C-alpha cells in the first residue's frame, strides 16, 4: 500500500512525501518529496524518526508521528465492529489501515493522507456533530458497549463522531463558536463520575499554574460528559502536533520518562527554559492528584515555528482513587524508573533547569491549590458523594510527603 502524506501548515496544504507499507508484515518506508526538502521552512514530520533527507527511510513498524494520527482502543473497537457489520469492506491492514480509516476532517494534528490522485481519506465534508447532539452520541456509544449496536449507530459514530484514539468512548463535536472539541462519555460499568474527576483535575491544574486544555462538564441525561477544546486547531487551520512518544523516539514498549521528555525539549524546543519548568510543574501536579494515565501519548507538543515545538496544553488528567490504582504512574520520573515520589522529583529539579529553592516554590504553589480540591469541586457543583469518591486521589501519600517537606 502506498499513500501520499500531506501536511497542512500556515493555512496551506503541502505534499511532504510518500508512505509505503508492506503487503505482509508491519514494515514501512517513507520518502520525502524533493519539492518539500528544498522548500524554505520545511520541517521533519517526525522529529526523531524521519529527519529531513533524501531517499527512503525504513522502520519495522509504523512511524510514531503517523501513529499519533490513529485510533487507540475505542477507535479500533468501532472500526472492527463496522467490519463485522459489513459497513466497511475489510478489516484494516495493519496499523496504517486503522489510521486511514479515521475521518480526515477531525483527524488529530496536521497530517493528511490520500491514495495517489484520490481525495483525502474518509472526508466527512463538514458533517461533524454539534455539541447539542451529545445525548445521541452517548446512546450510540452505550449500544457499542452493550454489543447491541445497529448499523445506524456505527454509521453515526464512524461518519460523524469519528473514532479517535483513547480507551474511553469519545467523539469529535463542533462547539458553539465553531471550534472543534472532544467529548468523552461514561462507560456503562463506571463506578464513579470519570468526567467530573477529569474536569476537576484540569481546573485545578489551571489554578496551579499549569497550561491546561479548556474544558466543560456537560450533563447528558443522568450522567456527565467532559468536553475538551482541541488545541491542534487554530480556528479552521490545523496545527502540527506530535506526542511526547514521537518527540523522544520512544517505541510502543518504551515507557520513557519525564527526564527523557526534558531532553526532547532541549533538542527540539522553542522556549526551552519555560517548557522545562512547565513539565516539572506538571510532573508534581500529576503526583499530587494521583493521575495514573500520564503515558507518553498523553503528553503532546505543537509546532510554533518550523521544527520547533512547545508543550501543548495538558489534557487527559484523571485522578484515580487508591482502591483503583495499579502499579503506579505510567511515565517514570527518570530512565532508571526509580521511586515516584516528591523527594525524587526534587532530586531531579536541576535536570529541568530549576534550582532547589525555585523547585520548592513551585511545589508549594501546586500543593496549596491541590489542597483546596474540595472547595473547587463545590464551585463546580459536584455532589458530596462524588467528591468523597475522589478523596483518596487527592489526600494521598504524596500530599503528606509535601506537608512534611515544606515544614522543614
N, C-alpha and C positions, 0 to 999 in steps of 0.2 A: 504494500500500500504506500502510495506517495501522496502527500498533501502539501499545498503551499502554506507557508506560515507568514502572516502579516502582523504588523503592529500598528495600532493607532496611537499617534503621539502628536501633541500640539495641534490637534484638530485635523490632522491628515492621516491617511492610511497608507502604509508603505509595505511592499513585499520585502521581507528580510531574508527569506531562504526557503529551502525545501526539506521536508522531513520524510524519511523513508523508514518504514517498519517491515521487518522480515515477515514473510508469509507464514513461517513457523518459528516459534520461539519468541523471546522478548527483545532481541537486539534491535537497535535503531541507529540511524545515521542522520546527521543534519549537515547541510552545506549552506553557507551564507551566499546571497546573491552578490555578484560583483558590484552592481549598482548601489547596494547598501553599504558595502565595505568602503566605497570611495565617496560616500555621501558625507558632507560636513555634518557633524553632530551625531554620527552613527554610534550605537551602543550595543553591548552584548545583551541578548535577551536572557541569558543565564550567566550571571557574573563569573561563576567558578567553572562550570562545565562546558560553556560554549564561548570561549574568548573570540574576539574579532580576528579571524584569519581565513585564508583561502583554503579550499579543499574540504573533503568530507571529514566530519568528526563523529566517531563511533562511541557507542555505550552499550553495556549489557542489558540495560533497562531504560525505560522512557526517561528523558531528561527531566530533572526536577522542576524546572520552570514551566514545562508543559503539564506535568502532574498537578501543579498548583491550580491549573485551569479546570481540572477534572473533578468528578464526584468522589465522595467517600462512601461510607456505609449506606446512608439514607439514599443518596442518589443512585448508587448501584442497585439497591433493592428495587427502586422504582423501575429502573431500566430492565432489570431481569423479569419483573412482573409483566412489563409491557411485551417482552419477548414471549412469555408463556401465553399471554392473551392474544398473541399474533398481531399486536398493534405495531410492533417492529419486526422486520422480516427475519433478522438473525441476531443471535447473541453477539454483542460487540467483540471484535477480535482484539484481545489483549487490552492493556491499559490505554493505548491510543484510541481504540474503538470506543471506550467509555467517555473519553474526553470529547470525541467528535459527536457523541450522542447528545451532548448538552446544547442548550439554546444559545445561539450566537448573541442575541440581544441582551442577555443577562449574564453571560459568562464573566467570571471573576477576572479582573485585570484588563490588559490592553491587547493581548494576543488574540488573533482571529485565524480561522483555518478554513480552507476550501480545497476541493479537488481541482486539478487544472481546468481552468476556463469555466468552472461552475460557480454557483452562488456561495456566500459564506454559509457554513453548515448550520442547519436547524434554525434558520432565522424565523422569528415569530411575527415580523412585520408590525411590531408595536402592540401585541396583544397581551402584554403583562397585566396581571390583575391589580386593580386599585386596592388600597388598604381596607376599604369597606367590604371587600369580599373575604375577609378573614374567616367568618363562620363557614363559608362554603369550602374554603381550603382546609379548615380543621376537620370538617365532616369527611372529606376525601382522604386525609391522612389517617384518620381513625379507621376508615374502611381498609386501608392498606395493612394496618396493624392487626385488624381482626381477620384478615385474609378473606374478606368477602367483597373486595373492591370490584367495581364494574369497569367496563371499557371506558365509560364516560369519566369516571374518577381518574383513571390513568391518563386519558387524553388531557384532562384539565391540569393535572399536576405536571405532566411532561411538557405540554404545549404552552401553558400559561404560567404555571408556578415555577417550572424549571428545576430539575433535581440537582441542587447544589451539593457541595461536599458537607461533611459532618456526620455525626452519629444520630442526631435527633431530627425529627421531621421539621422541614422548613420550606419556605417559598420566597421567591422574589416578589416584592409588591411595589407598586407605584405610590409614593407618598402624596400628600395633599398639594405640595408645591411642585410636583412633577419629578422630584428626585427619586432615586431607587433606594429601597430598603430591603432588609431581610427579616422576615417574620419567622419566629421559632415557636413551635407549639409543644404542648404537653403530650406525653405518650399515655396510652390508657392504663399502663401499670405503674405510673408515677405515684409515689407515696408522699411527695411534698410538692410545693409550688416552685418548680425549677425556674420559671420565668421571673417570679418575684425575687428569687435569690440572685439571679443574674443582674436584674435592674438595680437592686440594692448595691451589689458589688461595683457595678460600673459607676453609679452615682457617688459611692464612697471613694472610688479611685479618683474621680474628678476633683472631689473636695480635698483629697490628699495630694494634689499637685500632679497627678498622672494625666497625660493626654489620653483620654478615653473616648471611645465612639459614643456619639449621641444616641440615646435610646428612649423608648417609652414603654410603659406597661399598659397593655390594652386588654380589657375584659372581652372575652369571646365566649358567650354562653355562660356556663358555670365555671369556666377556667380562665386562665390568663395566657396571653402570648406576649413575648418581648419583640419589639420591632426596632431594629438597629439600622441607623442611616449608613449607607455604604460610603466608604471613603476612597474607593477606586473609581469614582466618577466625580468630575467637576462640571456640574450641570449635565449636559449631554455628552461631554468629552470623556473618553476613557483615560484612566491614569495607569501607567505601567506599575505593576505590583508583583513582588515575589515574597515567598515565605522565608522565614529565617533558615529553614532547612535548605532552601536554594542558595541563599546568600553565603552560607558557610560550607556548602557542598556536602551535606550530610546524606548518607544513604537511608533507605527506609528502615534499616535495622539499627541505625545510629541515633541514640537519644540526644546526642550533642550535649551542650552545657551553656549556661549563661556566659561563662568565660569565653567560649567559642563564638557566641554571638557578638561579644565585645570585640573580639579580634576581627570579625567580619565588618563591624562598624569602622574599625581602624583602616581596613583595606578599601572599603567602598563607600564610606560615609560622607555625607555632605557637610554636616555640622557635628564633628566627631565628639567634641567635649560635651555638648548638650545632650547628645543621644546616649553617651556612656552613662552620664548621671541619671538620665531618664530610665535607662534599662536597670540600673541598680535600684532605683526607687520602685520600679515595677516588681523587681525580684523580692524585695522585702514586703511589699504590699501583698503579693501572691502568698507569701508565707503566713502573713498575719490574717488572711481571710481563708486559709486552707483551700486555695484553688488547686485542684488536682487535675486540671485539664490544660496545663500550660506547655504542651508539647511544641515542637519546633514549627509545626504548621499553624499553630495558634499565636505565633508572633509574625508580623509582616513588615515589609518595607515598601514605601512608594518612592518612585523616582522623581526628583525635583530638578535635576539637571542631567543631561546625557551621561549615563554611567555613574551618577552619584545618587545615593539612596538615603532616605530618612526613615526612622521608625514610624510606622503607621500608628494611628490611634489604637490603644489597647482594646481588645474585644474578647469574647468567649471567656469571661472570668466567672467561674462557677464555684462558689463556696460549698464545701462538702462537709456535712456533719461527721463526727468521729465514727459513728457506727457504720457509715458507708465508705469510709476511707480505705483505700487499698494499701499498697506498699509504699506510698509516698508520692511526691511530685514527679511528673514525667520528664522534666528537664532538670538535670543535676546542676549544682552550682558551678562545679569545675570538672575538668576532664577525668579526675580521679573518682568522681561520683561519691564524694565524701558526705559527711553529715549535712542534712538540710536543716540548718539552724541559724539563728540570728548571729551567734558567735562566728560561725563560718562565713556568713555574709559580710560581717565587719572585717574579718581577716582578708577578704578579697577586695576590699574597697579600693586599694591602690591600683588594682588591675582595671578599674573603671574610672581612673583619673581623680579619685576622691581622697582627700586627706582624712585621717581619723576623726577629727572634730567635725568636718563637713558631713561625713557619713552619719555620725551620731545625730547631727542636727536634722538631717533628712529622716532618719529613723524616728526621731521624736515627733516630727510633723506628721508622718504617716500613722504612727501608733496612736497619736492623740485623736486623729479623725476616726480611725477604725474603732477606737474605744467608744465612740458615740454612735455605733451602728444601730442600736435600738431607737435612738432619737430620730435618726434619719429614716428608719423604717416606718416609724409612726407618721412622719411627714409624708411618706409615700402612701399612707393609709393602708399599710399592711396590718393584718389582724394580729393579735397577741399570739394566737395559736401558730400562725405562720412564722412569726419571729422566734417563738420558742423552739421550733423545729431546727432553726439555724444557730441556736445558741452555742453549741459545741464547735461550730465552724469558726466563730469569732472569738469566743472565750477559750482559747486553746493554749497549748504549751508555749507556742511562740510568743503569745501576748504576755504570759507570765515571765518568760525569759527577758522580754523587753523591759518590763517593770523592774526586774532585778538589776539589769544593766544600767538603766537610767537613774537608779538610786545611788549608784557608786559615785 
